[in-house]
Amino acid sequence: MSAPRLPTRRSNESRGTGCDADESRYSVPARFIGHKVRVVLRSTELIAYDGRVEIAFHPG
């Protein structure tokens, strides 16, 4: 059984190489500094996307 999906959050990161989600900070590749990325939070993982391309994955 897969983990339940939580609402998608958006992050507009202008400094550093990360995104903020639920009061935590997660890294993304440096080339995405200043870009809007889509962040999908699940109970056991966080996935960041640029469009439809996964750019970062953080297990829980």
Secondary structure, 3 states (H helix, E strand, C coil): CCCCEEEEEEEECCCCCEEEECCEEEECCHHHCCCEEEEEEECCEEEEEECCEEEEEEEC
